[in-house]
Amino acid sequence: MKTRRAKAYRQPTVLQQVIRNLRRLLSAATRWSQTISLKRRENQLRLCETLSLGDRRFLAVVLVEQQKYLVGGAPNSVALLAKLSAPAQTARLDDEVHLL
């Protein structure tokens, strides 16, 4: 006599349940993060311009809290060369650079 096996309903394992719940949580968190707008902090430091001088040396104009600085760099050092506070100083610096 043949016995028919009833298809056993497979209960999900604990690991499968945890994975399913984590996926649901991740999906909900993604939807939530897309609906809110986070206010980003404004950057306090901005690189305005750079000029390569060769031999791994450079000049850079850096803006820090509405103040511009001229910075020079070499492989082993970085130095503050000038504080550029007004447009007149920037124009004068441009004239000096063109003389080089």
Summary of the structure (lengths in Angstrom):
residues: 100
radius of gyration: 31.3
end to end distance: 104.9
largest distance: 107.0
contacts: 169
relative contact order: 0.08
helix: 35%
strand: 34%
